[in-house]
Amino acid sequence: MITLSLRCYFLLLLGLPFAFILAVFLNNQISIIATVIYDFIVLSLAIWDGMAVKRNKVKITRQSLARLSVGKDNHVNLEITTDQAATIQVKDDYPQKFSVSTENFAIVVPKNTTETLTYNVHPTSRGKYTWGDISVRQLGNLGLAWNQWEVAAKQQVSVYPDLIGLRSLNIRLTLENTGMMRRARKIGNGTEFAELREYSQGDDLRLIDWKATARKNRPLIKVLEPEQEQTLFILLDRGRLMTAQVQGLKRFDWGINATLSLALAGLSRGDKVGVAVFDRDITTWIPPERGQSHLAKLIESLTPLQPVLLEPDYLGAVTKVVTQQTRRALVVLITDIIDATASTELLGAMIKLTPRYLPFCVSLRDPKVDTIAHTPTNNIKDTYSRAVALDLLSQRQSAFASLKHKGVLVLDAPCDKISEELVDRYLNLKGKSLL
C-alpha cells in the first residue's frame, strides 16, 4: 500500500499560492488548469516514488523467539538487511497484554548493511501467546511516498517461569561445584569425605587423618563435604492466598520461581528432588528424582498450573508426603501466612513431619505491606493503613514463633527476594549437615 508523505502534502499545498497568483494576474480558468497539471505531476511522482520502493525493499526477519520468562524483560530482535540506503518505520505485532520498551521504530539504514533492532517485552502471566506479522513502511528515494507492507512472521510463543533467573543461578552453582569458589567453603562442614590436604594453622585438629599422616610423614587433614543423595521434597500451595497480585505477578508465580530455584540447587548438590502442588487435593505429584534432566520435567509440569480460589488442605498434603516418602527428607512447604489463627491447620500439618522429617515453612511476603508499615504518616487514612499493616506483620511473627517453637524451620521473605534467600538457606542447611 502506498501513502503520501508529509513532503508530498507540502508540495501540493505549495501549489495554492501559485494558483492564487495566476488567478489574479491572468484568469481563473488558466489558474485551475495549471493547478491540476501541477498536482498531477506531484502525485504522479509520488506514486512512481512509492512503486519504486518495491524494487529495493528492505528485508526484515524476527529472530526465533525462545521460551520467555514471566516477570522479566525478554529481548526480541528484528534483523534488517538492505542493499540501498533506506528510511523505514517498523512495528512488530507483539501480544497486547505485554508491556514493551519500544512500540515503533523509525530509523535510517545505510546501504549494504544489516542492523538489528531490539526491544524488550515484559509478560506478567504464563501461557501461550501469538506474535503477529511485522508492519513495515519504507520511504521512497524522493521522499514523496511511503510503501507499506507486512512481513509474514506469525508464531506462537510460550511464557514460562523465570528461566532467566534459573540460568543465572545455574552458573553460580556450577562455579561453586567446580571449585572456583572453593575457598568460600569451610573445611569440615559436612559428613562425606572429599579429599585430603596438608594441615595449615587454624585447621580443626579433629580432622587430621593419622594413618595418612604416618604414610606421608606430614600432617594431612580430611576435607568433608555435605552429604549428597538426600531427598528434598517441595510442597507448593496454589490456594486462595496465592492468587493475590504482588509486584506485578501472582504470588503463585513467585512460588513457582522459588520452587524451581530450590529444585535446581538440590539437583546440583546431588539430591533427589520431588514436587507436589496442592489446594484442597494434591493436583500435581512429581516423585523425587536426581539429575539435571529432572529439572526440565519439573519446568514442563509446573508451567501450565494456575492458582485457584480454594482453601489449601495442608494436613492432606503433608499426609500424602508421609505416606509416599518413607525416607527422611527436607520437606519445604511454600505458602503464605496471614495470622496465627488462620495458620492453625498449617501448624498442625508441619508438626506431623517432626521428628522423622526436617520441616521447613516458607512464606511469600508482600513488600508493599512492609513499606506501608514502616512509612511515617500525616493523615488519618494513611495512619489507618499503617496500623493494619503493622498488625498483619505482628500476627505473622506470632505464627512463625509458634512454628519455630515446634521445631519447624521458617523463612519469611519478600516475594521478589524469596528465590535467592531460599537457595541460600538450603545451601546453609546442607553445609551444616542438618538433614
C-alpha positions in Angstrom: 0.0 0.0 0.0 1.3 3.5 -0.9 0.7 6.5 1.3 1.7 10.1 0.7 4.5 11.6 2.8 4.5 15.0 4.6 6.8 16.3 1.9 4.2 15.4 -0.8 1.4 17.2 1.1 3.7 20.2 1.5 4.3 20.4 -2.3 0.6 20.0 -3.0 -0.2 22.9 -0.6 2.6 24.9 -2.2 0.6 24.9 -5.4 -2.2 27.0 -3.9 -0.2 30.3 -3.7 0.8 29.9 -7.4 -2.8 29.2 -8.3 -3.9 32.4 -6.5 -1.3 34.5 -8.3 -2.3 33.1 -11.7 -6.0 33.8 -10.9 -5.1 37.4 -10.0 -2.9 38.3 -13.0 -4.4 36.0 -15.7 -7.8 34.3 -15.1 -9.4 31.6 -13.1 -9.5 29.1 -16.0 -5.8 29.2 -16.5 -5.2 29.0 -12.8 -7.4 25.9 -12.5 -5.7 24.2 -15.4 -2.2 25.0 -14.1 -3.1 23.8 -10.6 -4.5 20.5 -12.0 -1.4 19.9 -14.1 0.9 20.8 -11.1 -1.0 18.4 -8.8 -1.0 15.7 -11.4 2.8 15.9 -11.8 3.4 15.9 -8.0 1.0 12.9 -7.4 2.5 11.0 -10.4 6.0 11.5 -9.0 4.7 10.4 -5.6 3.1 7.2 -7.0 6.2 6.4 -9.0 8.4 7.0 -5.9 6.2 4.7 -3.8 6.2 2.0 -6.6 10.0 2.2 -6.9 10.4 1.1 -3.3 9.2 -2.4 -4.3 12.4 -2.9 -6.2 14.6 -2.1 -3.2 12.6 -3.3 -0.3 14.4 -3.9 2.9 14.3 -7.5 4.3 13.1 -7.9 7.8 13.1 -11.1 9.9 12.3 -11.7 13.5 14.8 -13.9 15.1 13.2 -17.0 16.5 11.8 -16.4 20.0 13.0 -18.7 22.7 10.9 -19.5 25.8 10.1 -16.3 27.6 10.4 -15.7 31.3 7.4 -14.3 33.3 8.1 -11.1 35.2 11.4 -10.5 33.3 12.5 -8.2 30.4 12.9 -10.6 27.4 14.8 -9.5 24.3 13.1 -9.6 20.9 15.4 -9.0 17.9 14.4 -7.8 14.4 17.1 -8.2 11.8 17.1 -5.7 8.8 19.1 -6.2 5.6 19.2 -3.7 2.7 21.2 -3.1 -0.4 20.2 0.6 -0.7 20.0 3.3 2.0 16.5 3.3 3.4 14.3 5.3 5.7 11.9 2.9 7.4 9.3 2.6 10.2 8.8 -0.8 11.8 6.1 -2.1 14.2 6.0 -5.6 15.5 2.7 -7.2 16.4 3.5 -8.4 19.9 0.8 -9.7 22.3 -1.1 -6.7 23.6 -1.0 -8.0 27.2 2.7 -7.4 27.3 4.4 -4.2 28.2 7.1 -3.2 25.8 10.1 -0.9 25.9 9.6 0.4 22.3 6.4 0.2 20.3 7.6 1.7 17.0 11.0 2.1 15.3 11.9 4.8 12.9 15.5 4.5 11.5 17.7 5.2 8.5 19.6 2.2 7.4 22.8 2.7 5.4 23.2 0.7 2.2 24.7 -2.7 2.1 24.3 -3.2 5.9 22.5 -5.5 8.3 21.1 -4.0 11.5 19.3 -5.5 14.5 16.5 -3.7 16.3 16.0 -4.9 19.8 13.0 -4.3 22.1 12.0 -5.9 25.4 8.7 -7.5 26.3 7.6 -8.0 29.9 5.0 -10.7 30.3 3.1 -10.8 33.6 1.4 -14.2 33.3 2.4 -17.6 32.0 0.8 -19.3 29.0 0.8 -19.4 25.2 0.8 -16.1 23.2 0.8 -15.3 19.5 3.1 -12.8 17.7 1.6 -11.5 14.5 3.2 -10.1 11.3 5.7 -7.2 11.2 4.4 -3.9 9.7 7.0 -2.0 7.6 6.9 1.4 6.0 9.7 2.5 3.6 10.1 6.0 2.3 10.8 6.4 -1.4 14.1 8.0 -2.7 12.3 11.3 -3.5 10.7 11.3 -0.1 7.2 11.8 -1.6 5.5 8.5 -0.6 5.7 5.5 1.8 5.3 2.0 0.6 3.7 -0.1 3.4 3.6 -3.9 3.6 3.6 -6.7 6.2 6.2 -9.4 6.7 4.7 -12.8 7.5 6.2 -13.7 10.9 3.3 -15.2 12.8 4.4 -17.5 15.6 3.2 -18.9 18.9 5.5 -18.4 22.0 5.2 -19.9 25.5 5.8 -17.8 28.6 7.5 -20.0 31.3 8.5 -19.3 34.9 11.7 -17.3 35.4 14.1 -19.2 33.2 16.4 -16.2 33.1 16.9 -16.3 36.8 17.4 -20.1 36.7 20.2 -19.7 34.1 22.0 -17.2 36.4 21.5 -19.5 39.4 22.8 -22.4 37.4 26.0 -20.5 36.5 26.5 -19.7 40.2 26.0 -23.3 41.4 28.3 -24.6 38.6 31.1 -22.3 39.7 30.7 -23.5 43.2 30.6 -27.1 42.2 33.7 -26.9 40.0 35.7 -25.4 42.8 36.1 -21.9 41.5 34.5 -20.7 44.7 36.0 -23.4 46.8 37.8 -21.1 49.2 34.5 -19.8 50.4 33.6 -23.1 51.8 34.5 -24.1 55.3 36.6 -27.2 55.8 34.8 -29.8 57.9 31.2 -28.7 57.1 29.6 -32.0 56.1 29.8 -35.7 56.6 31.1 -37.0 53.3 34.9 -37.4 52.6 36.0 -35.2 49.7 39.8 -35.2 49.7 43.0 -34.9 51.8 45.1 -31.8 52.0 48.0 -30.6 54.1 47.3 -29.2 57.5 47.6 -25.4 57.9 47.5 -23.3 61.0 43.9 -22.9 62.4 42.5 -26.2 61.0 40.5 -28.4 63.3 42.8 -31.0 64.9 40.0 -33.5 65.0 40.1 -33.7 61.2 43.6 -34.9 61.0 43.9 -38.3 59.2 46.6 -40.0 61.3 47.1 -43.0 59.0 47.6 -40.8 56.0 49.8 -38.5 58.1 52.0 -41.5 59.1 52.3 -42.7 55.5 53.2 -39.3 54.0 55.3 -38.2 57.0 53.5 -34.8 57.1 50.1 -33.8 58.8 47.1 -34.3 56.5 43.5 -33.4 57.2 40.2 -34.6 55.8 38.1 -32.2 53.7 34.4 -33.1 54.3 31.5 -32.0 52.1 27.8 -32.0 52.7 26.2 -35.4 52.2 24.7 -36.0 48.8 21.9 -38.2 47.5 19.5 -37.0 50.2 15.9 -36.1 49.4 14.3 -32.7 49.1 10.5 -32.5 48.7 8.7 -29.3 47.9 5.1 -28.7 48.6 3.7 -25.7 46.7 0.4 -24.2 47.7 -1.8 -22.9 44.9 -4.8 -21.9 47.1 -6.7 -18.7 47.6 -3.9 -16.6 49.1 -1.6 -17.5 46.2 -3.9 -15.8 43.7 -3.0 -12.3 45.0 -1.0 -9.9 42.8 2.3 -9.0 44.3 4.6 -6.6 42.4 3.0 -7.4 39.0 2.9 -11.2 39.4 0.6 -13.6 41.1 2.0 -14.8 44.4 1.8 -18.3 42.9 4.2 -17.3 40.1 6.7 -16.2 42.7 6.1 -19.6 44.4 6.9 -21.5 41.2 10.0 -19.5 40.6 11.2 -20.3 44.2 10.3 -24.0 43.7 12.3 -24.3 40.5 15.3 -22.4 42.0 15.3 -24.6 45.1 14.9 -27.7 42.9 17.9 -26.6 40.7 20.0 -26.1 43.9 19.0 -29.5 45.2 19.8 -31.3 41.9 23.1 -29.5 41.6 24.1 -30.9 45.0 23.2 -34.5 44.0 19.9 -34.7 46.0 16.7 -36.3 44.8 14.0 -33.6 44.3 10.3 -34.1 44.3 7.4 -31.6 44.0 3.7 -31.6 44.8 1.2 -28.8 44.1 -2.0 -28.8 46.1 -5.1 -26.9 47.0 -7.9 -29.0 48.5 -6.3 -32.0 47.0 -2.9 -32.9 45.5 -3.2 -31.8 41.9 0.3 -32.5 40.7 2.7 -35.1 42.1 6.2 -35.5 40.8 8.2 -38.2 42.6 11.7 -37.4 43.8 14.5 -38.0 41.2 18.0 -36.8 40.7 19.9 -35.5 37.7 19.7 -32.2 35.8 17.3 -33.7 33.2 14.7 -33.8 36.0 14.6 -30.0 36.1 13.2 -29.9 32.6 10.4 -32.3 33.7 9.6 -30.0 36.6 9.5 -26.9 34.4 7.2 -28.5 31.9 4.9 -29.9 34.6 4.6 -26.7 36.6 4.3 -24.1 33.8 0.7 -24.7 32.9 -0.6 -24.6 36.5 -2.5 -21.6 37.9 -3.8 -20.8 41.4 -7.4 -21.3 42.4 -9.8 -19.7 44.9 -9.8 -22.7 47.2 -8.6 -23.0 50.8 -5.5 -25.3 50.9 -5.6 -28.6 52.8 -2.2 -28.5 54.5 -2.8 -31.7 56.5 -3.9 -33.7 53.5 -0.8 -32.6 51.5 1.6 -33.5 54.4 -0.2 -36.8 54.9 0.4 -37.7 51.3 4.2 -36.9 51.7 4.4 -39.0 54.9 2.7 -41.9 53.1 4.7 -41.8 49.9 8.1 -40.6 51.2 9.3 -43.1 53.7 12.9 -41.9 53.9 13.9 -38.9 55.9 13.7 -35.8 53.8 13.8 -32.0 53.9 10.1 -31.1 53.3 9.7 -27.4 52.2 6.2 -26.0 52.1 5.8 -22.8 50.1 2.7 -20.8 51.0 1.6 -17.6 52.7 0.7 -16.9 56.3 -1.8 -14.3 57.5 -2.1 -14.8 61.2 -1.8 -17.4 64.0 -5.5 -18.3 63.8 -5.5 -18.9 60.0 -2.3 -20.9 60.3 -3.5 -23.3 62.9 -4.0 -26.1 60.3 -0.6 -25.3 58.8 1.0 -25.6 62.2 -0.7 -28.9 62.8 0.5 -30.2 59.5 4.1 -29.2 59.9 4.2 -30.7 63.4 3.2 -34.0 61.8 6.5 -34.0 59.9 8.7 -33.8 63.1 10.9 -35.5 64.1 11.0 -38.0 61.2 11.5 -35.3 58.6 13.0 -31.9 58.6 10.1 -29.5 58.1 10.7 -26.0 56.5 7.9 -23.5 56.1 8.5 -20.7 53.5 6.1 -17.7 53.4 5.9 -15.2 50.5 5.6 -11.7 52.0 4.2 -8.7 50.1 6.9 -6.0 50.2 4.2 -3.4 49.9 2.9 -4.3 53.4 6.5 -3.7 54.8 6.6 -0.3 53.1 3.3 0.8 54.4 4.1 -0.4 57.9 7.4 1.5 58.1 6.4 4.7 56.4 5.5 7.7 58.7 2.0 9.1 58.1 0.4 12.5 58.4 -3.2 11.9 57.7 -6.0 9.6 59.1 -6.3 7.4 56.0 -2.6 6.5 55.8 -2.4 6.1 59.6 -5.2 3.5 59.5 -3.5 1.7 56.6 -0.2 1.7 58.5 -1.9 0.3 61.7 -3.4 -2.5 59.7 0.0 -3.3 58.1 1.7 -3.3 61.5 -1.0 -5.6 62.9 -0.5 -8.0 59.9 3.2 -8.2 60.4 2.8 -8.7 64.2 0.4 -11.6 63.6 2.7 -13.2 61.0 5.6 -13.0 63.6 3.3 -14.7 66.1 2.5 -17.5 63.7 6.2 -18.0 62.9 7.1 -18.1 66.6 4.6 -20.9 67.0 6.2 -22.9 64.1 9.7 -22.3 65.4 8.7 -23.4 68.9 7.6 -26.8 67.4 10.9 -27.3 65.7 9.9 -26.1 62.2 12.4 -24.1 60.2 10.9 -20.9 58.8 11.7 -18.3 56.2 9.6 -15.2 55.6 10.9 -13.1 52.8 9.6 -10.6 50.2 8.3 -12.3 47.0 10.9 -10.7 44.8 13.8 -12.0 47.0 12.4 -15.4 48.1 14.2 -17.5 45.5 17.7 -16.2 46.4 17.1 -16.4 50.1 15.6 -19.8 49.9 18.5 -21.2 47.9 21.0 -19.7 50.3 19.1 -21.1 53.3 19.1 -24.6 51.7 22.8 -24.5 50.9 23.4 -23.4 54.5 21.4 -26.4 55.8 23.4 -28.7 53.5 26.7 -27.2 54.7 25.8 -27.8 58.3 24.5 -31.3 57.5 21.2 -30.7 59.3 19.4 -33.0 57.1 
